[in-house]
Amino acid sequence: MKNIGIDIGSSCAKVCVMDNDIIENNFMLPTGYNSRKTAEDIRQMLEKSGIDIENSNIMATGYGRVSVPYANEIMTEISCHGKGAYYLFGENATVIDIGGQDTKVISLKKGRVMKFLMNDKCSAGTGKFIEIMSDRLGLTFEELEEIAAEGKKTTISSMCTVFAESEIISLIGEGTPREDIANGVINSVVEKVVQLAAQIPADKYILTGGFCENDYFINELSKALDAAVYSDSKARFAGAIGAAVYAGELED
């Protein structure tokens, strides 16, 4: 019997398929405007891969968790991200998850959530902020991350995404090199994340979400926190992985 975790976030849906606590497959797709359609697309993709939905344990999480009618149960993304991070790293650490619409900071002890904070009142310090700024610079998310490492330190001081975009327009008008502006954008996110993470101090952090493969961001975050920051490519699936682990416990 397969254990499946489905994490439908604000911008991207992630899926993890496990067999006996071993990850068999991970995949993701854009959430789009309709979480129920996304859930149906996931069901069809799973069935095409030979998975029997009716005889699988399925846990749904994320913003769209209530939109997965074939899930056995639903669970909050806080618990699932914590469980997924612990599965991947086996560390008592503080998880920083940078999502499309919010940033979560989760303190773990043996995979259990001890304390957490969320910043979801503004898109500053989230993937949406990077998306908006990338569009303004005529870059993809990946391109902005890549050239940021080549730029000089540039300050973007606004705490509001709208005003920060105005700052970028002014910098473009002044002829500031694009890589310098990209550097300022990335470090603006670092600053916002550190302001939240500093409320749960730790010796080591685990980074999950869309920045998990960006070495420059990880290094800058580590320096700003004055602590080790660990991540890897699977960390973007932490919510889905944690949901799959919890799905396996439904048998108990």
Accessible surface in RSA format (square Angstrom, percent):
REM  Atomic radii and reference values for relative SASA: ProtOr
REM  Chains: A
REM  Algorithm: Lee & Richards
REM  Probe-radius: 1.40
REM  Slices: 20
REM RES _ NUM      All-atoms   Total-Side   Main-Chain    Non-polar    All polar
REM                ABS   REL    ABS   REL    ABS   REL    ABS   REL    ABS   REL
RES MET A   1   127.94  66.3  65.76  43.5  62.18 148.0  73.24  62.3  54.70  72.5
RES LYS A   2    55.27  27.0  54.60  33.5   0.67   1.6  36.88  33.2  18.39  19.6
RES ASN A   3    13.38   9.2  13.38  12.9   0.00   0.0   0.00   0.0  13.38  12.9
RES ILE A   4     0.00   0.0   0.00   0.0   0.00   0.0   0.00   0.0   0.00   0.0
RES GLY A   5     0.00   0.0   0.00   N/A   0.00   0.0   0.00   0.0   0.00   0.0
RES ILE A   6     0.01   0.0   0.00   0.0   0.01   0.0   0.00   0.0   0.01   0.0
RES ASP A   7     5.33   3.7   5.33   5.3   0.00   0.0   0.00   0.0   5.33   5.3
RES ILE A   8     0.27   0.2   0.27   0.2   0.00   0.0   0.27   0.2   0.00   0.0
RES GLY A   9    13.56  16.7   0.00   N/A  13.56  16.7  12.19  33.4   1.37   3.1
RES SER A  10    42.16  35.6  11.99  16.0  30.17  69.5  17.42  37.1  24.75  34.7
RES SER A  11    59.54  50.3  43.84  58.5  15.70  36.2  32.82  69.9  26.73  37.4
RES CYS A  12    34.16  25.8  32.98  36.8   1.18   2.8  19.51  49.4  14.65  15.8
RES ALA A  13     0.00   0.0   0.00   0.0   0.00   0.0   0.00   0.0   0.00   0.0
RES LYS A  14    33.46  16.3  33.46  20.5   0.00   0.0   5.73   5.2  27.74  29.5
RES VAL A  15     0.01   0.0   0.00   0.0   0.01   0.0   0.00   0.0   0.01   0.0
RES CYS A  16     0.00   0.0   0.00   0.0   0.00   0.0   0.00   0.0   0.00   0.0
RES VAL A  17     2.29   1.5   2.29   2.1   0.00   0.0   2.29   2.0   0.00   0.0
RES MET A  18     1.17   0.6   1.17   0.8   0.00   0.0   0.00   0.0   1.17   1.5
RES ASP A  19    41.75  29.2  39.16  39.0   2.59   6.1   5.46  12.9  36.29  36.2
RES ASN A  20   127.43  87.9 106.19 102.6  21.24  51.2  33.39  80.4  94.04  90.9
RES ASP A  21    79.38  55.6  73.96  73.6   5.42  12.8  30.00  70.6  49.38  49.3
RES ILE A  22   114.43  65.1 114.43  85.3   0.00   0.0 114.43  82.4   0.00   0.0
RES ILE A  23    35.29  20.1  15.14  11.3  20.15  48.6  15.14  10.9  20.15  54.7
RES GLU A  24    92.85  53.3  56.27  42.6  36.58  87.1  29.80  57.6  63.05  51.5
RES ASN A  25    67.14  46.3  62.07  60.0   5.07  12.2  19.72  47.5  47.42  45.8
RES ASN A  26    34.47  23.8  12.77  12.3  21.71  52.3   7.58  18.2  26.90  26.0
RES PHE A  27    35.38  17.7  30.45  18.9   4.94  12.8  35.38  21.5   0.00   0.0
RES MET A  28    88.11  45.6  64.94  43.0  23.17  55.2  62.76  53.4  25.35  33.6
RES LEU A  29    26.31  14.7  22.63  16.2   3.68   9.3  26.31  18.5   0.00   0.0
RES PRO A  30   107.39  78.3  97.55  88.9   9.84  35.8  99.46  82.1   7.93  49.3
RES THR A  31     8.14   5.8   5.59   5.7   2.55   6.1   5.59   7.5   2.55   3.9
RES GLY A  32    56.66  69.9   0.00   N/A  56.66  69.9  38.16 104.7  18.50  41.4
RES TYR A  33   203.09  94.8 160.20  91.1  42.88 111.6 134.10 100.8  68.99  85.0
RES ASN A  34    58.04  40.0  52.34  50.6   5.70  13.7   6.44  15.5  51.60  49.9
RES SER A  35    31.94  27.0  25.89  34.5   6.05  13.9   6.83  14.5  25.11  35.2
RES ARG A  36   142.13  59.7 136.30  69.5   5.83  13.9  57.85  79.1  84.28  51.1
RES LYS A  37   113.29  55.3 107.09  65.7   6.20  14.8  84.45  76.0  28.84  30.7
RES THR A  38     4.21   3.0   3.48   3.5   0.73   1.7   0.62   0.8   3.59   5.4
RES ALA A  39     0.36   0.3   0.36   0.6   0.00   0.0   0.36   0.5   0.00   0.0
RES GLU A  40    61.27  35.2  59.90  45.3   1.37   3.3  36.55  70.7  24.72  20.2
RES ASP A  41    42.33  29.6  40.51  40.3   1.82   4.3  12.00  28.2  30.33  30.2
RES ILE A  42     0.00   0.0   0.00   0.0   0.00   0.0   0.00   0.0   0.00   0.0
RES ARG A  43    63.82  26.8  63.82  32.5   0.00   0.0  16.04  21.9  47.78  29.0
RES GLN A  44    76.18  42.6  74.74  54.6   1.44   3.4  16.77  35.7  59.41  45.1
RES MET A  45    80.34  41.6  72.05  47.7   8.29  19.7  67.49  57.4  12.85  17.0
RES LEU A  46     1.16   0.6   0.90   0.6   0.26   0.7   1.16   0.8   0.00   0.0
RES GLU A  47    77.33  44.4  61.60  46.6  15.72  37.4  23.38  45.2  53.95  44.0
RES LYS A  48   177.91  86.8 139.41  85.5  38.50  91.7  94.19  84.8  83.72  89.2
RES SER A  49    74.81  63.2  34.11  45.5  40.70  93.8  45.45  96.8  29.36  41.1
RES GLY A  50    67.91  83.7   0.00   N/A  67.91  83.7  35.75  98.1  32.16  72.0
RES ILE A  51    21.57  12.3  14.34  10.7   7.23  17.4  17.07  12.3   4.50  12.2
RES ASP A  52    76.13  53.3  64.40  64.1  11.74  27.7  39.91  93.9  36.22  36.1
RES ILE A  53    12.35   7.0   6.28   4.7   6.07  14.6   6.28   4.5   6.07  16.5
RES GLU A  54   154.14  88.5 125.69  95.1  28.44  67.7  54.57 105.5  99.57  81.3
RES ASN A  55    86.62  59.7  80.83  78.1   5.79  13.9  19.36  46.6  67.26  65.0
RES SER A  56     7.97   6.7   1.33   1.8   6.64  15.3   0.00   0.0   7.97  11.2
RES ASN A  57    15.95  11.0  15.95  15.4   0.00   0.0   0.00   0.0  15.95  15.4
RES ILE A  58     0.63   0.4   0.63   0.5   0.00   0.0   0.63   0.5   0.00   0.0
RES MET A  59     2.75   1.4   2.75   1.8   0.00   0.0   2.75   2.3   0.00   0.0
RES ALA A  60     0.00   0.0   0.00   0.0   0.00   0.0   0.00   0.0   0.00   0.0
RES THR A  61     0.13   0.1   0.00   0.0   0.13   0.3   0.00   0.0   0.13   0.2
RES GLY A  62     2.79   3.4   0.00   N/A   2.79   3.4   2.79   7.7   0.00   0.0
RES TYR A  63   110.62  51.6  85.59  48.7  25.04  65.2  84.35  63.4  26.27  32.4
RES GLY A  64     3.83   4.7   0.00   N/A   3.83   4.7   3.73  10.2   0.10   0.2
RES ARG A  65    59.75  25.1  59.45  30.3   0.30   0.7   2.29   3.1  57.47  34.8
RES VAL A  66   104.35  68.7  85.28  77.2  19.06  45.9  89.80  78.0  14.55  39.5
RES SER A  67    14.12  11.9  14.11  18.8   0.01   0.0   0.01   0.0  14.11  19.8
RES VAL A  68     7.12   4.7   0.09   0.1   7.04  17.0   0.11   0.1   7.01  19.0
RES PRO A  69   103.93  75.7  64.45  58.7  39.48 143.5  76.52  63.2  27.41 170.4
RES TYR A  70    38.71  18.1  17.99  10.2  20.72  53.9  28.39  21.3  10.31  12.7
RES ALA A  71    20.64  19.0   1.09   1.7  19.56  44.5   1.10   1.6  19.54  51.8
RES ASN A  72    88.01  60.7  57.56  55.6  30.45  73.3  15.29  36.8  72.73  70.3
RES GLU A  73    88.80  51.0  81.04  61.3   7.76  18.5  29.38  56.8  59.42  48.5
RES ILE A  74    84.31  48.0  66.29  49.4  18.01  43.4  66.29  47.7  18.01  48.9
RES MET A  75    54.58  28.3  47.30  31.3   7.28  17.3  53.54  45.5   1.05   1.4
RES THR A  76    64.44  45.8  64.01  64.9   0.43   1.0  58.97  79.2   5.47   8.3
RES GLU A  77    20.05  11.5  20.05  15.2   0.00   0.0   7.10  13.7  12.95  10.6
RES ILE A  78    15.18   8.6  15.18  11.3   0.00   0.0  15.18  10.9   0.00   0.0
RES SER A  79    33.08  28.0  32.39  43.2   0.69   1.6   3.91   8.3  29.17  40.9
RES CYS A  80     0.00   0.0   0.00   0.0   0.00   0.0   0.00   0.0   0.00   0.0
RES HIS A  81    11.10   6.1  11.10   7.7   0.00   0.0   5.28   5.4   5.82   6.8
RES GLY A  82     0.00   0.0   0.00   N/A   0.00   0.0   0.00   0.0   0.00   0.0
RES LYS A  83    41.35  20.2  41.24  25.3   0.11   0.3   7.56   6.8  33.79  36.0
RES GLY A  84     0.00   0.0   0.00   N/A   0.00   0.0   0.00   0.0   0.00   0.0
RES ALA A  85     0.00   0.0   0.00   0.0   0.00   0.0   0.00   0.0   0.00   0.0
RES TYR A  86    68.82  32.1  66.78  38.0   2.04   5.3  36.41  27.4  32.41  40.0
RES TYR A  87    71.48  33.4  42.94  24.4  28.55  74.3  38.77  29.1  32.71  40.3
RES LEU A  88    39.38  21.9   8.81   6.3  30.57  76.8  10.99   7.7  28.39  76.4
RES PHE A  89    46.47  23.2  23.18  14.4  23.29  60.6  29.49  17.9  16.98  48.6
RES GLY A  90    50.66  62.5   0.00   N/A  50.66  62.5  22.38  61.4  28.27  63.3
RES GLU A  91    54.08  31.0  53.04  40.1   1.04   2.5   5.53  10.7  48.55  39.6
RES ASN A  92    80.88  55.8  63.21  61.1  17.66  42.5  23.28  56.0  57.60  55.7
RES ALA A  93     8.02   7.4   0.19   0.3   7.84  17.8   7.49  10.5   0.54   1.4
RES THR A  94     3.51   2.5   3.51   3.6   0.00   0.0   0.00   0.0   3.51   5.3
RES VAL A  95     0.00   0.0   0.00   0.0   0.00   0.0   0.00   0.0   0.00   0.0
RES ILE A  96     0.05   0.0   0.05   0.0   0.00   0.0   0.05   0.0   0.00   0.0
RES ASP A  97     4.41   3.1   4.41   4.4   0.00   0.0   0.00   0.0   4.41   4.4
RES ILE A  98     3.78   2.2   0.00   0.0   3.78   9.1   0.00   0.0   3.78  10.3
RES GLY A  99    19.02  23.5   0.00   N/A  19.02  23.5  19.02  52.2   0.00   0.0
RES GLY A 100    19.36  23.9   0.00   N/A  19.36  23.9   7.59  20.8  11.77  26.4
RES GLN A 101    74.92  41.9  70.04  51.2   4.88  11.6  19.17  40.8  55.75  42.3
RES ASP A 102     1.52   1.1   1.34   1.3   0.18   0.4   0.00   0.0   1.52   1.5
RES THR A 103     3.04   2.2   3.04   3.1   0.00   0.0   2.56   3.4   0.48   0.7
RES LYS A 104    10.23   5.0  10.23   6.3   0.00   0.0   0.00   0.0  10.23  10.9
RES VAL A 105     0.00   0.0   0.00   0.0   0.00   0.0   0.00   0.0   0.00   0.0
RES ILE A 106     0.00   0.0   0.00   0.0   0.00   0.0   0.00   0.0   0.00   0.0
RES SER A 107    23.69  20.0  23.69  31.6   0.00   0.0   1.24   2.6  22.44  31.4
RES LEU A 108     8.77   4.9   0.00   0.0   8.77  22.0   0.00   0.0   8.77  23.6
RES LYS A 109   119.43  58.3 117.96  72.4   1.47   3.5  60.32  54.3  59.11  63.0
RES LYS A 110   146.72  71.6 133.01  81.6  13.71  32.6  75.61  68.1  71.11  75.7
RES GLY A 111     2.28   2.8   0.00   N/A   2.28   2.8   0.54   1.5   1.74   3.9
RES ARG A 112   177.59  74.6 173.04  88.2   4.54  10.8  55.08  75.3 122.51  74.3
RES VAL A 113    49.12  32.3  20.62  18.7  28.49  68.7  20.62  17.9  28.49  77.3
RES MET A 114   113.96  59.0  80.10  53.0  33.86  80.6  77.99  66.3  35.97  47.7
RES LYS A 115   108.54  53.0 102.01  62.6   6.53  15.6  66.16  59.6  42.38  45.1
RES PHE A 116    97.52  48.8  82.93  51.4  14.59  38.0  82.93  50.3  14.59  41.8
RES LEU A 117    44.37  24.7  41.98  30.0   2.38   6.0  44.37  31.2   0.00   0.0
RES MET A 118    65.72  34.0  36.89  24.4  28.83  68.6  17.91  15.2  47.81  63.3
RES ASN A 119    44.92  31.0  41.51  40.1   3.41   8.2   8.63  20.8  36.28  35.1
RES ASP A 120    81.19  56.9  55.62  55.4  25.56  60.4   7.93  18.7  73.25  73.1
RES LYS A 121   194.91  95.1 156.57  96.1  38.34  91.3 116.66 105.0  78.25  83.3
RES CYS A 122    47.03  35.6  37.64  42.0   9.39  22.1  34.23  86.7  12.80  13.8
RES SER A 123    23.58  19.9  16.73  22.3   6.85  15.8  10.84  23.1  12.75  17.9
RES ALA A 124     5.57   5.1   4.98   7.7   0.59   1.3   4.98   7.0   0.59   1.6
RES GLY A 125     2.44   3.0   0.00   N/A   2.44   3.0   1.69   4.6   0.75   1.7
RES THR A 126     0.01   0.0   0.01   0.0   0.00   0.0   0.01   0.0   0.00   0.0
RES GLY A 127    14.83  18.3   0.00   N/A  14.83  18.3  12.98  35.6   1.85   4.1
RES LYS A 128    58.17  28.4  56.93  34.9   1.24   3.0  23.02  20.7  35.15  37.4
RES PHE A 129     0.98   0.5   0.98   0.6   0.00   0.0   0.98   0.6   0.00   0.0
RES ILE A 130     0.00   0.0   0.00   0.0   0.00   0.0   0.00   0.0   0.00   0.0
RES GLU A 131    76.74  44.1  74.87  56.6   1.87   4.4  25.80  49.9  50.94  41.6
RES ILE A 132    50.84  28.9  48.14  35.9   2.70   6.5  49.85  35.9   0.99   2.7
RES MET A 133     0.00   0.0   0.00   0.0   0.00   0.0   0.00   0.0   0.00   0.0
RES SER A 134     2.51   2.1   2.51   3.4   0.00   0.0   2.51   5.3   0.00   0.0
RES ASP A 135   101.77  71.3  80.23  79.9  21.54  50.9  29.83  70.2  71.94  71.7
RES ARG A 136   107.48  45.1  86.24  44.0  21.24  50.6  10.20  13.9  97.29  59.0
RES LEU A 137    10.05   5.6   2.04   1.5   8.01  20.1   5.98   4.2   4.07  11.0
RES GLY A 138    59.65  73.6   0.00   N/A  59.65  73.6  35.61  97.7  24.04  53.8
RES LEU A 139    19.05  10.6   9.42   6.7   9.63  24.2  12.40   8.7   6.65  17.9
RES THR A 140    70.99  50.5  64.00  64.9   7.00  16.7  68.29  91.7   2.70   4.1
RES PHE A 141    52.68  26.4  47.56  29.5   5.13  13.3  47.56  28.8   5.13  14.7
RES GLU A 142   118.18  67.9 114.34  86.5   3.84   9.2  62.39 120.7  55.79  45.6
RES GLU A 143    78.00  44.8  77.03  58.3   0.98   2.3  28.00  54.2  50.00  40.8
RES LEU A 144     0.00   0.0   0.00   0.0   0.00   0.0   0.00   0.0   0.00   0.0
RES GLU A 145    19.59  11.2  17.42  13.2   2.17   5.2   2.09   4.0  17.50  14.3
RES GLU A 146   121.45  69.7 107.41  81.3  14.05  33.4  40.19  77.7  81.26  66.3
RES ILE A 147    35.11  20.0  35.11  26.2   0.00   0.0  35.11  25.3   0.00   0.0
RES ALA A 148     0.00   0.0   0.00   0.0   0.00   0.0   0.00   0.0   0.00   0.0
RES ALA A 149    57.36  52.7  30.83  47.6  26.54  60.4  30.83  43.4  26.53  70.3
RES GLU A 150   125.71  72.2  91.71  69.4  34.00  80.9  44.00  85.1  81.71  66.7
RES GLY A 151    14.66  18.1   0.00   N/A  14.66  18.1   0.41   1.1  14.25  31.9
RES LYS A 152   158.42  77.3 152.93  93.8   5.49  13.1 100.57  90.5  57.85  61.6
RES LYS A 153   141.10  68.8 113.38  69.6  27.73  66.0 107.54  96.8  33.57  35.8
RES THR A 154    28.05  20.0  15.42  15.6  12.64  30.1  15.71  21.1  12.34  18.7
RES THR A 155   111.01  79.0  90.55  91.8  20.46  48.8  58.32  78.3  52.69  79.7
RES ILE A 156     5.07   2.9   0.00   0.0   5.07  12.2   0.00   0.0   5.07  13.8
RES SER A 157    81.70  69.0  59.94  80.0  21.76  50.1  40.31  85.8  41.39  58.0
RES SER A 158    23.78  20.1  14.44  19.3   9.33  21.5  10.61  22.6  13.17  18.5
RES MET A 159   109.38  56.6  99.79  66.0   9.58  22.8  91.65  77.9  17.73  23.5
RES CYS A 160    46.85  35.4  44.67  49.8   2.18   5.1  19.92  50.5  26.92  29.0
RES THR A 161    11.72   8.3  11.47  11.6   0.24   0.6  11.47  15.4   0.24   0.4
RES VAL A 162   101.47  66.8  99.72  90.3   1.75   4.2 100.18  87.0   1.29   3.5
RES PHE A 163   131.55  65.8 130.36  80.7   1.19   3.1 130.36  79.0   1.19   3.4
RES ALA A 164     0.00   0.0   0.00   0.0   0.00   0.0   0.00   0.0   0.00   0.0
RES GLU A 165    41.12  23.6  41.12  31.1   0.00   0.0   5.08   9.8  36.04  29.4
RES SER A 166    56.48  47.7  53.57  71.5   2.92   6.7  29.50  62.8  26.99  37.8
RES GLU A 167    43.30  24.9  38.76  29.3   4.53  10.8  29.90  57.8  13.39  10.9
RES ILE A 168     0.00   0.0   0.00   0.0   0.00   0.0   0.00   0.0   0.00   0.0
RES ILE A 169    83.51  47.5  80.45  59.9   3.06   7.4  80.56  58.0   2.95   8.0
RES SER A 170    62.24  52.6  52.40  69.9   9.84  22.7  29.30  62.4  32.94  46.1
RES LEU A 171    29.57  16.5  29.57  21.2   0.00   0.0  29.57  20.8   0.00   0.0
RES ILE A 172    78.98  44.9  66.91  49.8  12.07  29.1  68.07  49.0  10.91  29.6
RES GLY A 173    69.90  86.2   0.00   N/A  69.90  86.2  37.30 102.4  32.60  73.0
RES GLU A 174   131.97  75.8  91.76  69.4  40.21  95.7  48.63  94.1  83.34  68.0
RES GLY A 175    58.74  72.4   0.00   N/A  58.74  72.4  34.79  95.5  23.95  53.6
RES THR A 176    32.95  23.4  19.14  19.4  13.81  32.9  14.65  19.7  18.30  27.7
RES PRO A 177    66.25  48.3  55.34  50.4  10.91  39.7  66.25  54.7   0.00   0.0
RES ARG A 178   115.50  48.5 108.72  55.4   6.78  16.1  31.26  42.7  84.24  51.1
RES GLU A 179    63.71  36.6  63.71  48.2   0.00   0.0   6.15  11.9  57.55  47.0
RES ASP A 180    14.83  10.4  14.83  14.8   0.00   0.0   0.15   0.3  14.69  14.6
RES ILE A 181     0.71   0.4   0.71   0.5   0.00   0.0   0.71   0.5   0.00   0.0
RES ALA A 182     0.00   0.0   0.00   0.0   0.00   0.0   0.00   0.0   0.00   0.0
RES ASN A 183     3.08   2.1   3.08   3.0   0.00   0.0   0.00   0.0   3.08   3.0
RES GLY A 184     0.87   1.1   0.00   N/A   0.87   1.1   0.00   0.0   0.87   2.0
RES VAL A 185     0.00   0.0   0.00   0.0   0.00   0.0   0.00   0.0   0.00   0.0
RES ILE A 186     0.19   0.1   0.19   0.1   0.00   0.0   0.19   0.1   0.00   0.0
RES ASN A 187    31.13  21.5  26.34  25.5   4.78  11.5  18.75  45.1  12.38  12.0
RES SER A 188     3.82   3.2   0.42   0.6   3.41   7.8   2.77   5.9   1.05   1.5
RES VAL A 189     0.09   0.1   0.00   0.0   0.09   0.2   0.09   0.1   0.00   0.0
RES VAL A 190     6.53   4.3   6.53   5.9   0.00   0.0   6.53   5.7   0.00   0.0
RES GLU A 191    88.16  50.6  82.86  62.7   5.30  12.6  30.84  59.6  57.32  46.8
RES LYS A 192    13.09   6.4   8.15   5.0   4.94  11.8   6.95   6.3   6.14   6.5
RES VAL A 193     1.51   1.0   0.30   0.3   1.22   2.9   1.51   1.3   0.00   0.0
RES VAL A 194    28.72  18.9  28.72  26.0   0.00   0.0  28.72  25.0   0.00   0.0
RES GLN A 195    84.43  47.2  71.02  51.9  13.41  31.9  43.91  93.5  40.53  30.7
RES LEU A 196    19.47  10.8  17.97  12.9   1.49   3.7  19.10  13.4   0.36   1.0
RES ALA A 197     0.00   0.0   0.00   0.0   0.00   0.0   0.00   0.0   0.00   0.0
RES ALA A 198    59.73  54.9  41.20  63.6  18.53  42.2  46.45  65.4  13.28  35.2
RES GLN A 199   102.90  57.5  83.39  60.9  19.51  46.5  37.73  80.3  65.17  49.4
RES ILE A 200    12.07   6.9  10.73   8.0   1.34   3.2  12.07   8.7   0.00   0.0
RES PRO A 201   110.54  80.6  88.21  80.4  22.33  81.2  90.67  74.9  19.87 123.5
RES ALA A 202    33.53  30.8   8.97  13.8  24.56  55.9  20.30  28.6  13.24  35.1
RES ASP A 203   132.14  92.6 114.05 113.5  18.09  42.8  33.21  78.2  98.93  98.7
RES LYS A 204    68.16  33.3  67.93  41.7   0.23   0.5  29.92  26.9  38.24  40.7
RES TYR A 205     5.53   2.6   5.53   3.1   0.00   0.0   0.21   0.2   5.32   6.6
RES ILE A 206     0.20   0.1   0.20   0.1   0.00   0.0   0.20   0.1   0.00   0.0
RES LEU A 207     0.03   0.0   0.00   0.0   0.03   0.1   0.03   0.0   0.00   0.0
RES THR A 208     0.00   0.0   0.00   0.0   0.00   0.0   0.00   0.0   0.00   0.0
RES GLY A 209     9.93  12.2   0.00   N/A   9.93  12.2   9.67  26.5   0.25   0.6
RES GLY A 210    32.16  39.7   0.00   N/A  32.16  39.7  20.38  55.9  11.79  26.4
RES PHE A 211     1.55   0.8   1.44   0.9   0.11   0.3   1.55   0.9   0.00   0.0
RES CYS A 212     2.78   2.1   0.00   0.0   2.78   6.5   0.00   0.0   2.78   3.0
RES GLU A 213   102.21  58.7  73.15  55.3  29.06  69.2  31.20  60.3  71.01  58.0
RES ASN A 214    16.52  11.4  12.07  11.7   4.44  10.7   4.59  11.0  11.93  11.5
RES ASP A 215   105.76  74.1 100.83 100.4   4.93  11.7  29.20  68.7  76.57  76.4
RES TYR A 216    38.90  18.2  32.55  18.5   6.35  16.5  34.18  25.7   4.72   5.8
RES PHE A 217     0.00   0.0   0.00   0.0   0.00   0.0   0.00   0.0   0.00   0.0
RES ILE A 218    23.68  13.5  23.68  17.6   0.00   0.0  23.68  17.1   0.00   0.0
RES ASN A 219    85.96  59.3  83.92  81.1   2.04   4.9  17.57  42.3  68.39  66.1
RES GLU A 220    16.19   9.3  14.05  10.6   2.14   5.1   0.22   0.4  15.97  13.0
RES LEU A 221     0.00   0.0   0.00   0.0   0.00   0.0   0.00   0.0   0.00   0.0
RES SER A 222    30.20  25.5  28.91  38.6   1.28   3.0   9.45  20.1  20.75  29.1
RES LYS A 223   141.23  68.9 116.32  71.4  24.91  59.3  83.94  75.6  57.29  61.0
RES ALA A 224    53.89  49.5  19.83  30.6  34.05  77.5  32.10  45.2  21.79  57.7
RES LEU A 225    26.49  14.8   4.23   3.0  22.26  56.0   7.61   5.3  18.88  50.8
RES ASP A 226   134.38  94.1 109.88 109.4  24.49  57.9  30.89  72.7 103.48 103.2
RES ALA A 227    15.61  14.4   2.51   3.9  13.09  29.8  13.33  18.8   2.28   6.0
RES ALA A 228    43.01  39.5  31.45  48.5  11.56  26.3  38.05  53.6   4.96  13.1
RES VAL A 229    16.48  10.8   0.02   0.0  16.46  39.7   0.02   0.0  16.46  44.7
RES TYR A 230   100.58  47.0  97.64  55.6   2.94   7.7  65.87  49.5  34.71  42.8
RES SER A 231    28.19  23.8   0.00   0.0  28.18  64.9   0.22   0.5  27.97  39.2
RES ASP A 232    62.64  43.9  54.79  54.5   7.85  18.6  35.65  83.9  26.99  26.9
RES SER A 233    59.41  50.2  52.92  70.6   6.49  15.0  25.43  54.1  33.98  47.6
RES LYS A 234    94.83  46.3  94.38  57.9   0.45   1.1  43.75  39.4  51.08  54.4
RES ALA A 235     0.14   0.1   0.00   0.0   0.14   0.3   0.00   0.0   0.14   0.4
RES ARG A 236    51.10  21.5  48.21  24.6   2.89   6.9   7.16   9.8  43.95  26.6
RES PHE A 237    22.23  11.1  22.23  13.8   0.01   0.0  22.23  13.5   0.00   0.0
RES ALA A 238     0.00   0.0   0.00   0.0   0.00   0.0   0.00   0.0   0.00   0.0
RES GLY A 239     0.30   0.4   0.00   N/A   0.30   0.4   0.00   0.0   0.30   0.7
RES ALA A 240     0.03   0.0   0.00   0.0   0.03   0.1   0.00   0.0   0.03   0.1
RES ILE A 241     0.00   0.0   0.00   0.0   0.00   0.0   0.00   0.0   0.00   0.0
RES GLY A 242     0.00   0.0   0.00   N/A   0.00   0.0   0.00   0.0   0.00   0.0
RES ALA A 243     0.00   0.0   0.00   0.0   0.00   0.0   0.00   0.0   0.00   0.0
RES ALA A 244     0.32   0.3   0.00   0.0   0.32   0.7   0.00   0.0   0.32   0.8
RES VAL A 245    23.45  15.4  18.65  16.9   4.81  11.6  21.25  18.5   2.20   6.0
RES TYR A 246    38.99  18.2  37.50  21.3   1.49   3.9  18.12  13.6  20.87  25.7
RES ALA A 247     0.00   0.0   0.00   0.0   0.00   0.0   0.00   0.0   0.00   0.0
RES GLY A 248    17.69  21.8   0.00   N/A  17.69  21.8  10.80  29.6   6.90  15.4
RES GLU A 249    76.82  44.1  66.91  50.6   9.92  23.6  31.20  60.4  45.62  37.2
RES LEU A 250    57.76  32.2  28.26  20.2  29.50  74.2  32.94  23.1  24.82  66.8
RES GLU A 251   105.90  60.8  67.82  51.3  38.07  90.7  32.03  62.0  73.87  60.3
RES ASP A 252   151.55 106.2  85.97  85.6  65.57 155.1  66.40 156.3  85.15  84.9
END  Absolute sums over single chains surface
CHAIN  1 A    11531.9       9043.7       2488.2       5962.9       5569.0
END  Absolute sums over all chains
TOTAL         11531.9       9043.7       2488.2       5962.9       5569.0
